[in-house]
Amino acid sequence: VVAAAAIAVVAAVATPFLVADRGGVSAGPDPATASPRTPAPDPTPPGPADCADRPSVHGDFATGTATWVRFCPLGGDAALVSDQVLTDGIAGLVDGWRSRLSTGYAHSCPAVLGAVGFRIRVGFADGTVSVIRGDTGACAGAVGQHQGLEGVASVFDELTRGLAAAAAEGVPAGEPTTPLRCPARAGDVPVTSNSSSPPADAGPLLDLPATGGVVCRYSAEAAPVSHRSLDAETAESVRVALAGSFDAPGGGYVRYGGTRPQPAFVVLLRDASGNSRAFRISGRQHRVALFRGSPAAPGPLGKAGEQLLYAVTGSYG
């Protein structure tokens, strides 16, 4: 009897919203006289939390609707990454990563000098988060505690490029007032956009995709013996390699022995807005210095990794 009464009450309340009259479906009671109703829950999925927060773990990376993705910083020898959140167009990006899932981990893989670690969070519509861990070398990465991810270095590459491309949307093209020219000597400060270097608090990398550049090759500290211009594709490859191919200062590997002088390189990169960045690779250990501040001063990044050296030296060998 109690159950029947409850059903009757529910039916009585619901009827004004469901019954159709001769003119069509009833719009329900007059809003002016209707009793207040509980608002519907906000359908917007939860946004990305701070990297320091403990996320609700997503069970299976192969399922679910991804809504955002971001790098989260690591301590120590870690990649130079953007802290921005990517939300647009990530379905294809995440689907590509899912295609590389594996059930186990590689116990051995070739060593890549200068490979650095990174961590990526992928947020889903239900508020859960998957964490991808890996480095820019040849080893497989991991998703959570139970899934492997082959080719995790390409995941780093794709997200680094995707963040820059998203940042470039709507940015007006700038007219560079200063051409990219090789310094007279490898130890001289390169001249960047508008005859001034980026401020000290500017990021070490271009925020937008690189659209061009120049590589200057020096014999030790002497005048440049050659230089070559970089097209947009090659310049962007150098920008991405600079973010994830180095050993931090004090790293343990020794690449070259003996006393034979090694050529030095100064690289200048420019984006569509006209902003520029410059860095130098020099010495037998191929140490990298980033030019920042005004007046510019070289700041040590570490030792160039294999991928960065390959991207910069190109046909120079």
N, C-alpha and C positions, 0 to 999 in steps of 0.2 A: 504494500500500500504506500509505504514511504517512497519507494522508487517511482511508482506511478505518479505520485503527487509532484515529485521533482521534475519528471518529464513534462508534466502539464505546465508547470511554471515556466520552464525553459521555452516551451512552444509558445506560450502566451507572450513572452518577452520578444521572441524572435519574429513572430508573425508580422508586425508592422513593416519589417525590412524585407520580407520575402513575397508577400502577397501582391499579385498584379491586379490593377483595376482595368477598366475598359480603355483607358487612355494609355496604358503601358505599365511599366514597372513603377511601383510607388517609390518616391524619393525618401520615404521614411517620415518621421515626425518633424514638425516645425523646429528648426534649430533654436529659435528663440525660447521655446518651451521645453525642449528636450533636456533631460538630465545630463550632467557632464559624463563623458566617457573617457576611459583610459586611452591615451594616445598609442598608436601603433609603434612598435619598436623601430628604431632607425635601421634601415637596411644597409647602410654604409658599412663595409667591413672595417675592422679595427686597423688603424694605421701602424706604421713601424715604430716599435719601441726603441728606446735608447739601447745602444750596444751593451751597456753595463747591466741591463735588466735580464732577469732569468725568464726565457720564453717558455710558453706552453709547447711542448715538443710535438711536431707533426710526425705521425706514425710511419707513413710510407711515402717517400719522395715521388714515387711514380704516380700518385693519385692526388686529387685536390686541385683547386683553382688558385694559382699563384696570383697575388695582387701587388706585390712589391719585392724589390731586391736591393741589397746594399752591401758594401764592404764594411767590415768591422775591424778596427785596428788591432794589431798584435804588437806585443813588446819585442824588444831586441831586434834581430835581423829580419825585418818585415818589409813588405813592398810599400812603395809610396802610392797610396790610393786615395781616391776622392771619398769624402764622407757623405756625399749626396745620396738620395734615395731615388731609384728608378721605378716608375710605375707604368709608363706608357710602353706599349708594344713588347711586354715581357713574356707573353704567352709563347711566341715562337722561340724566344731565348731559352726559357725553361724547358720547353719540349725538346730542344736540342740537347740540353744537359741530361734529361731523362733517358735519352737514347743511349747514353754512355754508362748507365748504371750497371754494376756488376755485383755478384753475391759475395765475393771475397776480396781480399786485399793482396796486392803484389808484395811478396816478401823480399824481392830484390829488384833493382832497377838501375840503369846507368847513372853514374854521378854526373851532374851538370854543375860546373863551377859558377857560382854567383846566383844559384836558384834561391829565391826568398819565399818565405811563407806568407799566406794570406788566409782570411776567413770571410765567408760570405753568408749572410742570412737571407733566406727566402721566406716571405710571409704569405700566408694563405687566407682565403676568404673567411674561414672559420676561426681565425685568430691564432692558429698554431704557426710554428716556425720551424723550418729545417735549417741546419747549419752545415755548410760545406767547408771542409778544411783541406788544404793542400799547399803545394808550392809551385814555383814556375819552372821546375825541372822536368824530368821524364817520368817521375813516379806517379802512380795513381793516387787520387785523393779519397776522401771519405765523406759520406753524408750521414750525420748522426752517428750512432754506435754500431749499426749493422749493415750498412750499404757502402759499397765501393763506387768510385767514379773514375773511369778511365779518361785520359786526356785532360786532366784537371787544369793543366797549364793553359789550354785553349779557353777554358772557362774564365780564367783571369783576363786573357786577351780580349775576349768578347765583351765582358762587362766593362773593362776599362774604356774600350772604344764606344760602347753604348752610352755610358755616362757622358762622355765628351760630346757625342752627337746630340744627345738630349739637351745639353747645356747650350749648344749652338743654335737651337731653334729660336727664331725671332731675334737673334743678335744681328744688328746691321753690320754689313761689311765695312771695314775701316781701310783707309788709304794709308799705307805705311809711308812715313815721311823720311825714313832713313833706310837705304838699301842695306841688305845683309852683306857685310864685307869682312874678309879675314883680317884679324889683327896683324900688325907688323911682325910680332913675335908671339910664340905660344904663351908666354907669360904675361902678355898685355891683356888689359880688360877689353872684351869685345864691346862694340857699340850696338845697342839694341834699339827698340822702337823709340822714336822721338829723342834720340841722342841721350837717353837715360836708361838705367837698368831698373828692373822691377824693385819695388820697395822691399825692405827686409821681411815684412810679414806676408809677402806674396808667396803663393805655393811654388814649390820647385819645378812643377810641370805646368805646361799650358793647360788652361781649363777647357779649351775647345780643341777640336782635332787640328793637327798641324796641316797647313796647306802648302808648305814649302820650307826650304832651308838650304844651308850650305855647310859642307864639311871641308875644313882646312887642314892640310897635312904639313907637318913641320919635321925637319931633320933636327932632332933634339930641340934646342931653344932658338934655332936660327930662323930666318925668314921662311915663310911658307914656300914649299917646293911645288905644291900643286893644290888645287881645290876642285870641288865638283858641286854642282847645284843638285838639290833633291826635289823630285816631284812630290806631289801631295801624298801619294801612297807610300813612298819610301820614307818621307819625313814623319808620317804617322807611325810607321813601324819603329822608327828610332824613338819617338816619344813614348810608345808603349814599352819598348825594351828598357828605356831609362827607368821606368817605374818599377820594373820587376827583374832586373838582371844585374846584381851587384852583391859584393860582400861588404858588410858594414865595417867601419874602421876597426882595426884590430883583428880582422878575420884571419884564419889560420893558414889559408892555402898560399903557396908560392908558385906562381905560374912560370916565371923565367929565372934562370940562373945566369951566372957569368957577369961580365961587365960590358957586354955589347950594348951600345946606346939603342934605345927603341924610339921610333917616331912618335911624335905627339900630335894630337888631334884637337881642334877646337870646332865645336858644332853649334850652329845657330839655327833655331827653329822659329817659325812664325805661324800664327793662326789667322783666320779670316778677319778678325777684328783689328789686326795690325799689331797685336801684342807679340812679344818675342821672349825667348829664354835662350840661355847659352850655357854650355858646360865644356869642360876640358878633360881629356884623357891623356895622361903622361906617365913617363917612367917605366922601368922594367916590370913593375907590378900593375901597370895600367890603372893608376889611381884616378878617380873621378872627382872633379871639383865643380860645384855649381856656382854660377855667378849671380849673387843676390845683393840687394841693398843699394843705397845711393849715398856716396859713391860705391860702385860695385866692388865686392871683394869675394874671392873664391872660397866657398865653404866645402869641406870634404864630405863626400858621400860614402866613399869606400873604394873597393877595387871593382873595376868593370867585370861583369860576368860574360860568359861566352856569347850569349844572345846579343848583348849590347855591343860587344866588340864586332861581331859579325854584321850587325845592322849598320854600324858606323864605318868600318873599314871597307866593306864592299869590295870593289875591284882592286883596292890598294893591297889587300892581303894582310 
